[in-house]
Amino acid sequence: MMTNIKTKRYVVFSKDFLRSIPAKLLVTDLYEDWMAAMQKSGKEEKVEELKAVAEKLPGANLLLLKRLLALLQHIGHNASSSRMTTSNLAICLGPNLLSPPNEDLLPLEAMLAVTEKVNVLVAFLIENCGDIFVEEMAGCSCPSAGESPAPMDRATALSAAPSQSGPLRSPVPLALLLPSPGWEKGGRPRKQECRCLHGEFQGPACGRDGPYTPDVFFWCCILFFATFALSSFLKKFKTSRYFPTRVRSTVSDFAVFLTIVIMVLLDFVVGIPSPKLHVPHAFKPTRDDRGWFINPIGPNPWWTVLAALVPALLCTILIFVDQQISAVIVNRKEHKLKVRGCKR
């Protein structure tokens, strides 16, 4: 029962992921080529034509297609436990893999026929992925037709990742894209898996080194109040009764510096990834599109300087008059204001 639930979860996740790919995984512009390849009579001819069409795919699409077919064939060969046969998988994922360019303009009857053809194509790709990608898939989890693939654990998948060369051909299994017991609670990937996929954590709940880490905010509050308290204590250390006067004066003079050093060492020893101030590697302006000297006019035409003189003069007069009138009103005799001078 648990295997059936996990398999359905994988399929649902795959549908959502494939639906977000622009122009579909099999590329909408190649729809006619895929359909023409399926029109061949013999299996060998279909395999050769599909192989030729697959070579037209972008590198990233082709890589993901191989891993997806490997995973789907593995699920299909274990249909007794997963309850998902090859045809069922094709029906679930087919519309998310390929569609005609004019999909929105087709009537309902034509769209149903197109969906049926795409499902047949996807089912054929799943069943014969080992024959279509026989050279590239050697050693991967996608076997030739008729063989049940051996399950690949996550440790094996991760250790096999550096064996290939090239950014688009690196064998990153699609299983890494799916939720697994090794992921963080809530379905978040671990730092190692995200970096293996050349990803980057983004969002308000993610940091530079991975997903949300507990106790960071609480630790930052402790650092803030502890820094203030320690700095105040060391500043008042000059009036204490401990140590000679010179030592107390030195500690009081360098109170801020000593506090910063102590709290930085404490933060390093505790090891909680609190936010740090990143110092730039080069001494340059903050923005790359401008230098040290900034044109005060900027992109505005020259006559805007002359046009701004009149409102600027009026604004200056208004502020000056307002200040002077306020001073005259406040300093009236009836207010009986007194100025206390210094007593000698």
Number of C-alpha atoms within 10 A of each C-alpha: 8 8 11 15 11 14 16 14 14 19 18 14 15 18 17 12 13 17 16 11 14 9 16 18 21 22 21 18 14 18 16 13 16 24 16 14 19 21 12 14 9 9 12 12 14 19 21 15 19 22 18 15 17 22 10 14 16 13 14 13 17 18 19 18 20 26 21 19 22 26 20 26 30 22 23 22 18 15 15 11 14 18 17 21 18 23 17 15 19 24 18 17 22 23 19 22 22 25 24 20 15 8 12 10 10 13 9 10 8 12 16 12 11 19 17 16 16 26 24 18 19 23 24 19 24 26 24 21 26 25 18 24 19 16 9 12 19 12 9 19 22 29 23 19 15 10 12 16 19 11 9 12 9 15 8 9 18 16 9 15 15 13 8 12 10 8 10 15 14 17 23 22 24 19 17 17 16 17 17 16 7 12 15 14 10 7 12 15 21 17 17 12 17 18 14 15 16 10 10 14 18 11 9 8 10 13 16 12 15 18 19 16 14 10 12 14 14 11 15 16 12 11 17 12 11 14 18 12 13 18 20 15 14 21 19 16 20 20 11 11 9 10 11 10 12 10 13 19 18 14 17 20 16 13 19 17 11 16 19 14 10 13 16 13 11 12 15 12 9 9 9 15 18 16 11 6 5 6 7 8 6 6 7 11 11 10 8 7 6 11 11 9 7 8 9 8 11 8 7 9 8 10 9 10 12 8 10 10 11 10 10 11 10 11 11 11 12 11 10 12 11 11 11 11 10 11 11 9 10 13 12 10 9 7 9 9 10 8 6 6 6 5 4 3
